[in-house]
Amino acid sequence: KAGVTQTPRYLIKTRGQQVTLSCSPISGHRSVSWYQQTPGQGLQFLFEYFSETQRNKGNFPGRFSGRQFSNSRSEMNVSTLELGDSALYLCASSFGQGNFEQFFGPGTRLTVL
Amino acid sequence: TQLLEQSPQFLSIQEGENLTVYCNSSSVFSSLQWYRQEPGEGPVLLVTVVTGGEVKKLKRLTFQFGDARKDSSLHITAAQPGDTGLYLCAGAKAAGNKLTFGGGTRVLVKP
């Protein structure tokens, strides 16, 4: 069974631009969560989608948004990029409600210049 | 303030030694997961513990969930260089799949 895939793996943007990251969950998984990982703050939860609905949201500004499609693939978008948005963005998939095991993709390394 | 505190932050040991990583919280979690992450990659799930007092063994790795489901430990016996990595604990509450991560313990096993 294929794992979680994320594209692109690396991205370089400049301040003020926007970016869209993509995540394809494990086949059959309906929940997708996004996390930001930085050296200073560690891994922080951004949001979770289940059956195309946002089910949980972390403490990030509105510049961070996401969506999920009917095939469970998910995208996250960051608008008006800031230098502090440079991070490894990780996507995790889970079967669904009541199952806490989450499986992570390799991440997208975003660098904002 | 981290909801989950991991200690130590860094551990450097020789091959063959044992090590223990701790994950402590003042909050109760429905489940706790342990991950290992290597540079440039996503965390890889090692184990999930859900029952207070539960002990799970995975070859040389032993995981324990505290009776009150607030803390956990990971013990590695006879560590090998392949055990090198960032070890992360993460707790989940009852609703949803939001994971709260500890700050991580960086383990270096020298040959």
HADDOCK unambig.tbl for C-alpha pairs under 7 A between the chains (distance, minus, plus):
assign (segid A and resid 42 and name CA) (segid B and resid 103 and name CA) 5.78 0.50 0.50
assign (segid A and resid 43 and name CA) (segid B and resid 101 and name CA) 6.12 0.50 0.50
assign (segid A and resid 45 and name CA) (segid B and resid 98 and name CA) 6.73 0.50 0.50
assign (segid A and resid 45 and name CA) (segid B and resid 99 and name CA) 6.83 0.50 0.50
assign (segid A and resid 56 and name CA) (segid B and resid 96 and name CA) 6.99 0.50 0.50
assign (segid A and resid 56 and name CA) (segid B and resid 98 and name CA) 6.96 0.50 0.50
assign (segid A and resid 90 and name CA) (segid B and resid 42 and name CA) 6.74 0.50 0.50
assign (segid A and resid 97 and name CA) (segid B and resid 96 and name CA) 6.54 0.50 0.50
assign (segid A and resid 100 and name CA) (segid B and resid 92 and name CA) 6.91 0.50 0.50
assign (segid A and resid 100 and name CA) (segid B and resid 97 and name CA) 5.84 0.50 0.50
assign (segid A and resid 101 and name CA) (segid B and resid 48 and name CA) 6.89 0.50 0.50
assign (segid A and resid 103 and name CA) (segid B and resid 44 and name CA) 7.00 0.50 0.50
assign (segid A and resid 103 and name CA) (segid B and resid 45 and name CA) 6.56 0.50 0.50
assign (segid A and resid 104 and name CA) (segid B and resid 42 and name CA) 5.66 0.50 0.50
assign (segid A and resid 104 and name CA) (segid B and resid 43 and name CA) 6.01 0.50 0.50
assign (segid A and resid 104 and name CA) (segid B and resid 44 and name CA) 6.70 0.50 0.50
assign (segid A and resid 105 and name CA) (segid B and resid 42 and name CA) 5.51 0.50 0.50
assign (segid A and resid 106 and name CA) (segid B and resid 41 and name CA) 4.67 0.50 0.50
assign (segid A and resid 106 and name CA) (segid B and resid 42 and name CA) 4.26 0.50 0.50
assign (segid A and resid 107 and name CA) (segid B and resid 41 and name CA) 6.55 0.50 0.50
assign (segid A and resid 107 and name CA) (segid B and resid 42 and name CA) 5.82 0.50 0.50
